[in-house]
Amino acid sequence: MTPDNLLTLLNGLPFIDATFKPQVLLTLVASLRSEADQRYLPFLNDYLVPDNALRIYQRLMKKMPTRPESAFLNDSRIELVNKAIRRILEKHPEWNALLTISIEWRKLTTGQISLTNPVFPQFIFLGESAFADELLLEETIVHEMSHVWCGFIAEIIDFQKKNSLAKLTLPSGTKNKSVRGVLFAGLFAAAAIKFYYVEGKIFPKCEDRIAFLENYLSGCIDVVHKSTDASYLGLQINNHLALFLQEQRSKN
């Protein structure tokens, strides 16, 4: 696999391109994990189970970050997540393969709304505030699932050069981010923009949110463009996001 043909093989990016091929990416990721695990598990799909993926990461990484403070998400909250996913799929049935992969849902015990981390693959941590509003929960799920799928791509080929430093600042003002982190943020913003459009029409009263997301995406694109740490694939993704934003704004 080379950086110059991965996006072509995947036929785009998750949540952004209707042509994206999720099963191709899942097969690549499972195969890579299987190789790293010396084919310990009998079936390739076993490597798409979050706990199995985490076990491999824990064995291969020299230093794992501290796992976020969390607990099991209780049944009532899991049901709210499942209902939110069903509502999203009513609006975007084309995302079915993206939203039905195996995920370990955890409840954050901190004040954050949500988080994911590529070194805890397919783990999504939700704070209590994520459940305050149905639409907020839906966007949060799209946000974090976008990160999960971007994490899959980065497992194959990284978005940044080796030994790059986390020295960039997100448009929100969050400092000490890597190129990978900025691209993950941009990819989330693009996915959320797509979420708020159904059959070419904006959700009612969501114009301000879309404007915010477009400006945020533009800022992420600019940060990566000015950095020298993006890998070839990272630059490809950034250019893809720039084209998406240009086409998006031409509709408005």
RAKALIN-V760440 format. One record per residue. N is the residue number from 1. RES is the residue in one letter. PHI is phi in radians with two decimals (none if undefined). OMEGA is omega in radians with two decimals (NA if undefined). BURIAL is # if it has 24 or more other ideal C-beta (glycine too) atoms within 12 Angstrom, else .. Layout:
n={N,N}
res={RES,RES}
phi={PHI,PHI}
omega={OMEGA,OMEGA}
burial={BURIAL,BURIAL}
//
This chain:
n={1,2,3,4,5,6,7,8,9,10,11,12,13,14,15,16,17,18,19,20,21,22,23,24,25,26,27,28,29,30,31,32,33,34,35,36,37,38,39,40,41,42,43,44,45,46,47,48,49,50,51,52,53,54,55,56,57,58,59,60,61,62,63,64,65,66,67,68,69,70,71,72,73,74,75,76,77,78,79,80,81,82,83,84,85,86,87,88,89,90,91,92,93,94,95,96,97,98,99,100,101,102,103,104,105,106,107,108,109,110,111,112,113,114,115,116,117,118,119,120,121,122,123,124,125,126,127,128,129,130,131,132,133,134,135,136,137,138,139,140,141,142,143,144,145,146,147,148,149,150,151,152,153,154,155,156,157,158,159,160,161,162,163,164,165,166,167,168,169,170,171,172,173,174,175,176,177,178,179,180,181,182,183,184,185,186,187,188,189,190,191,192,193,194,195,196,197,198,199,200,201,202,203,204,205,206,207,208,209,210,211,212,213,214,215,216,217,218,219,220,221,222,223,224,225,226,227,228,229,230,231,232,233,234,235,236,237,238,239,240,241,242,243,244,245,246,247,248,249,250,251,252}
res={M,T,P,D,N,L,L,T,L,L,N,G,L,P,F,I,D,A,T,F,K,P,Q,V,L,L,T,L,V,A,S,L,R,S,E,A,D,Q,R,Y,L,P,F,L,N,D,Y,L,V,P,D,N,A,L,R,I,Y,Q,R,L,M,K,K,M,P,T,R,P,E,S,A,F,L,N,D,S,R,I,E,L,V,N,K,A,I,R,R,I,L,E,K,H,P,E,W,N,A,L,L,T,I,S,I,E,W,R,K,L,T,T,G,Q,I,S,L,T,N,P,V,F,P,Q,F,I,F,L,G,E,S,A,F,A,D,E,L,L,L,E,E,T,I,V,H,E,M,S,H,V,W,C,G,F,I,A,E,I,I,D,F,Q,K,K,N,S,L,A,K,L,T,L,P,S,G,T,K,N,K,S,V,R,G,V,L,F,A,G,L,F,A,A,A,A,I,K,F,Y,Y,V,E,G,K,I,F,P,K,C,E,D,R,I,A,F,L,E,N,Y,L,S,G,C,I,D,V,V,H,K,S,T,D,A,S,Y,L,G,L,Q,I,N,N,H,L,A,L,F,L,Q,E,Q,R,S,K,N}
phi={none,-2.07,-1.03,-1.43,-2.15,-1.14,-1.12,-1.15,-1.09,-1.41,1.08,2.08,-2.15,-1.10,1.26,-1.63,-1.93,-1.14,-1.48,-0.98,-1.90,-1.09,-1.16,-1.09,-1.16,-1.07,-1.14,-1.08,-1.15,-1.07,-1.14,-1.12,-1.14,-1.09,-1.07,-1.15,-1.71,0.95,0.93,-1.15,-1.58,-1.27,-2.11,-1.05,-1.11,-1.05,-1.43,-1.79,-1.52,-0.91,-1.11,-1.18,-1.10,-1.10,-1.03,-1.17,-1.04,-1.10,-1.37,-1.52,-1.40,-1.20,-2.51,-1.49,-1.19,-1.17,-1.20,-0.99,-1.12,-2.75,-2.42,-1.10,-1.35,-1.24,-1.04,-1.17,-1.27,-1.04,-1.13,-1.11,-1.09,-1.10,-1.13,-1.10,-1.11,-1.09,-1.15,-1.06,-1.23,-1.13,-1.47,-2.30,-1.05,-1.17,-1.65,-0.96,-1.15,-1.36,-1.82,-2.04,-1.32,-1.25,-2.30,-1.69,-1.55,-2.23,-1.70,-1.20,-1.79,-1.75,-1.55,-1.23,-1.24,-2.92,-2.88,-2.37,-2.58,-0.99,-1.45,-2.04,-1.10,1.17,-1.83,-2.12,-1.86,-2.01,-1.49,-1.06,-1.17,-1.14,-1.70,-1.22,-2.64,-1.06,-1.18,-1.07,-1.11,-1.08,-1.12,-1.08,-1.13,-1.05,-0.94,-1.30,-1.18,-1.05,-1.10,-1.06,-1.22,-1.16,-1.09,-1.01,-1.08,-1.17,-1.12,-1.35,-2.49,-1.26,-1.50,-2.34,-1.22,-1.07,1.17,-1.15,-1.70,-1.52,-2.27,-1.68,-2.13,-1.23,-1.00,-1.30,1.76,-1.17,-1.70,1.05,-1.84,-1.48,-1.00,-0.99,-1.11,-1.18,-1.18,-1.03,-1.13,-1.13,-1.16,-1.08,-1.06,-1.14,-1.11,-1.16,-1.05,-1.06,-1.02,-1.40,-1.99,-2.22,0.91,1.39,-1.95,-1.39,-0.94,-1.00,1.10,-1.97,-1.07,-1.14,-1.14,-1.13,-1.06,-1.07,-1.13,-1.12,-1.16,-1.12,-1.06,-1.02,-1.12,-1.10,-1.02,-1.13,-1.08,-1.17,-1.02,-1.48,-1.45,-1.83,-1.74,-1.24,-1.31,-1.02,-1.13,-1.01,-1.15,-1.05,-1.12,-1.10,-1.15,-1.12,-1.14,-1.10,-1.16,-1.03,-1.14,-1.06,-1.17,-1.09,-1.22,-1.24,-1.37,-1.36}
omega={3.13,-3.10,-3.03,3.14,-3.09,-3.14,3.07,3.12,-3.14,3.13,3.08,-3.06,-3.12,3.13,-3.06,-3.05,3.11,-3.11,-3.09,-3.08,-3.07,-3.08,3.09,-3.14,3.14,3.12,3.10,-3.12,3.14,3.12,3.13,3.12,3.13,3.10,-3.13,-3.11,-3.13,3.09,-3.11,-3.10,-2.99,-3.05,-3.10,-3.13,3.10,-3.11,3.04,3.02,-3.03,-3.11,3.10,3.10,-3.14,3.13,3.14,3.11,-3.11,-3.13,-3.02,-3.08,3.14,-3.13,3.11,3.03,3.11,3.13,-3.14,3.10,-3.04,3.08,3.05,3.04,-3.05,-3.02,-3.11,3.11,3.07,3.12,3.07,3.08,-3.12,3.09,3.12,3.11,3.11,3.11,3.11,-3.09,3.01,3.13,-3.06,-3.14,3.13,3.14,-3.04,-3.11,-3.12,-3.01,-3.08,3.05,-3.13,3.14,2.98,-3.12,-3.12,3.10,3.07,3.06,3.03,-3.08,-3.11,3.08,-3.10,3.00,2.92,3.07,-3.09,-3.14,2.93,-2.94,3.10,2.97,3.07,-3.10,-3.11,3.03,-3.12,-3.10,3.10,-3.08,-3.07,-3.03,-3.09,-3.10,3.09,3.13,3.12,3.13,3.14,3.11,3.09,3.11,-3.03,3.06,3.02,3.11,3.13,-3.12,3.06,3.06,3.06,-3.12,-3.13,3.03,-3.12,3.13,-3.07,-3.14,-3.07,3.12,3.13,3.11,3.05,-3.11,3.07,-3.01,-3.07,-3.13,3.11,3.08,3.12,-3.10,3.10,-3.04,3.05,3.09,3.06,3.03,3.11,-3.13,3.13,3.11,3.05,3.13,3.12,3.12,3.04,-3.10,3.13,3.12,3.14,3.07,3.11,-3.13,-3.04,3.05,3.04,-3.11,3.07,-3.11,-3.12,2.99,3.11,3.05,-3.13,-3.11,-3.12,3.13,3.12,3.11,3.10,-3.11,3.11,3.11,3.11,3.10,3.12,3.12,3.11,3.12,-3.13,3.13,-3.13,3.13,-3.10,-3.13,3.06,-3.02,-3.13,3.03,3.10,3.11,3.10,3.10,3.09,-3.14,3.14,3.10,3.11,3.11,3.13,3.10,3.09,-3.11,3.12,3.14,3.13,-3.09,3.12,3.11,-3.00,NA}
burial={.,.,#,.,.,#,#,.,.,#,.,#,#,#,#,#,#,.,.,#,#,#,.,#,#,#,.,#,#,#,.,#,#,#,.,.,#,.,.,.,.,.,.,.,.,.,#,#,#,#,.,#,#,#,.,#,#,.,.,.,.,.,.,.,.,.,.,#,.,#,.,.,#,.,.,.,#,.,.,#,#,.,.,#,#,.,#,#,#,.,#,#,.,.,#,.,.,#,#,.,#,#,#,#,#,#,#,#,.,.,.,.,#,#,#,#,#,#,#,#,#,#,#,#,#,#,#,#,.,#,#,.,.,.,#,#,#,#,#,#,#,#,#,#,#,#,#,#,#,#,#,#,#,#,#,#,#,#,#,#,.,.,.,#,.,.,.,#,.,#,#,.,.,.,.,.,#,#,#,#,#,#,#,#,#,#,#,#,#,#,#,#,#,#,#,#,#,.,.,.,.,#,#,.,.,.,.,.,#,#,.,.,#,#,.,#,#,#,#,#,#,.,#,#,#,.,#,.,#,#,#,.,#,#,#,#,#,#,.,#,#,#,.,#,#,.,.,#,.,.,.,.}
//
